[in-house]
C-alpha cells in the first residue's frame, strides 16, 4: 500500500498520517510517532490523541504502538502537515483551519463561521460524503485524514476592553483563524493565527 493508505485529519481536530501500512502478520510491534499541534496543558484536545493511541494499542494487542508528542517536541505546532507529508513523522493531530494560509480548503474540515454545528459536521463527514471529499483534497499532500474530535463552531471573544460595536473591532488583534479570520479582517480587525499553546503568552504581550 502507498503512503496515502494510512491515517489523517478533519473535524475541529484531526488525525493525519502517512507511511507504509503494517503487515497484519508482522511479529514486531509497529511504532509510529504522532506530532500534536496542541500542548499537554490542553488536556481535552491533547488528551484525545493519547486516548486514541491507547485504544489502537489495546485493539492491536500491543502490536501497533503510537507515541504522542506535544506541540514543539518534534516540530512546531504548524509544522505537522509538512511533517507527515515529508514522512518526518508518521501521523499528526491538529486543527485543519491552522493551515488556511496553505490552502483555504483545509478550513472546510474544521470550524466555518455560521457553518455546521458539531452534529451537522459529523453528519456531513459520515453521511454526506464530506470525509470522501476531504480525502480527495488531502491526496495532494500524500495524507489520509480521519475525524479526530469535534468542538463545534469556532469560539472566541475574550477582550481586554468591552466590544460594543463593529467600530470597536477596527485595529483589534484577534486570535482566530480560517474563514473566521477573514470575517474579522473584513470588519477591520487583525486576525492572528496562533497555536493554542501560545495564546496566554500572546495575551500577556
N, C-alpha and C positions, 0 to 999 in steps of 0.2 A: 504494500500500500504506500502511496506517496505521502508527503508531509501534510497534505491537506486533509488527510483521513484521521485526524487526531481530535483536538478539542479547541473551543474558543468563546466568544462573548455576546451579550445582549442584556435586556432588562436595564435596571439602573446600574447594576454591576454585572459583569460578565466573566465567564471563564473562557480563556482562549488558549489554544495550544497547537503545537506542530511537532513533528518528529516521527520516526518510524513506529508504526503500531507494534506492540509487543506480541510475540507469538504465544498462543494460548498454552502451548506445551513447554514453554521455557521453564527451566529449573531455577535459575537465579531470579531474584526479585528485580523487577523493573523499577528504576529510581528516576523520578522526574523532579525538577525544581519549578516551583510556582513563584513568580515575581508579582507581588501585590502593589497596587498604586496607593494602598492605604496603610497608615501606621497602626501599630498594635493598640494604641490608645482608643482607636475607633473600633471597639470590640464587636459591635453589632455587625459591622461590614467586614472588617478583617477576620473576625471570628467565623464568618460564613465560609471562608476559604479553608480554615482549619477544620471545620465540621465536614466539609466536602472531602478533604484529604483523608480524614479519619474513616469516613464511610467507604471510600474507594479501597482503602487498606483492608477494612473488615470484609467487604464483599469479594475481594480477590484472595482472601485468605493470607494476606500479607505478601502477596506476590507483586503487587503494584503499590509502591510507596511514593507519596508526594510530600516533599518538604516545602513548607510555606515560608516565604521570606517577605518581611515587611518592606514598605517603600524605602528606597535608599540603600538597602542591604546589598542587593545585586546590581541595581541600576536605578536611575531617577524614576519618580512616580510616572512621569510622562514618557518614559523610555520603554515601557513594557511591550507595546505593539511592535516596535522595531526589534526589540529583544527576541520576541517569538518569531517574527518574520525572518530574522537572520540566524535563528537557531542558537542564539546565545543562551536562552533558556527554553525549556520545553513547553511551558504554559504560563498564563498570567491571569490575574483577577483585577478588573478595572471598571471604570465608568466610560462607556463609549464616547460620551459628549466631550471628554477631555481632548479628543483628537479631531474636534470640529475643524481646526485650522488645517489639518492634513486633508480632510475631505468632509464636507458637510453631511454626507450620508451617514457617517458614524452616529450622529445625534439621533437619527430615527430609531435606533435601538435603545434609546435612553429617555430622558425627560424632554418633552417638547411643550413649549408654552401653550396653554389652552388645549393641550392634546389629550392623550389617553390617560385614564387613571390606572391604578395597578391591575385591577381585574380586566379592564379593556386591553391593556398591554399584553397580559398573559393570554387572553383570548385570541388576539391578533397573531401572537407568536405561534401558538399551537393549533389554532383552528382557522386562521385567516391567511395562511401562507407567509406570515411575517418572518418566521425563522428561515424559511426556504429562500425568501428574497434577500435577507441579510447575509445568508451564507454565500449566495451568488456574488454579493458585493465583496465579502471577505476573501474570496478566492484569489483576487489580485494581490493580496498580502500573504498568500500561502498559509492561510489560517482558517480553522474551522471554529465557529462560535456556538456557545450554549448559554442560555439564560442562567445567571448566577446570583439572582437576588432582585428584588423589586420594591423600592420605597415609594412608588407612586410619582405624583407630579413634583416638579422642581420646587424646592423650598428656598426661602430667602427672606431677608427683611430685618436684619439686626443692625440698627444705625446708632451712631453717636448722637445725632440730632434728629428730632422728630420730622418725618416727611409728611407734609400736609397737602402738597400739590405737585403737579408734574414739574413745575419750575424748580422745586427742591431737588429733583433728580439731576438737573444740569450740572455737569462737572463732578458729580458724585462718583467716587471709585467704588465699584460694586463687584464683589466676588460672585461671579455667575458665569457659566459657560454655555456652549452650544447655541441653539437658536434663541434661548432666553437672553444670552449676551447681546445678540443682535437687536432684540427688542429694547433693551436698556440703552444701547448705543443710539438707536433712532430717537429715543426720548432725551438724548443729550448727556446720558451718563457715560462712564468709562468702565466697561466690563473688564474684569480681571479673571483670567483662567488660572486659578491657584489650587494646588493639590490640597486635599482635606487636612493633611497633617501640618500644613504650613499656614493655615488661616489665623490661628491665635497669634503667631509672631507677626503676621501682616497687620493685624488689628492694633498691636502694640505700637507699631511704627506710625 
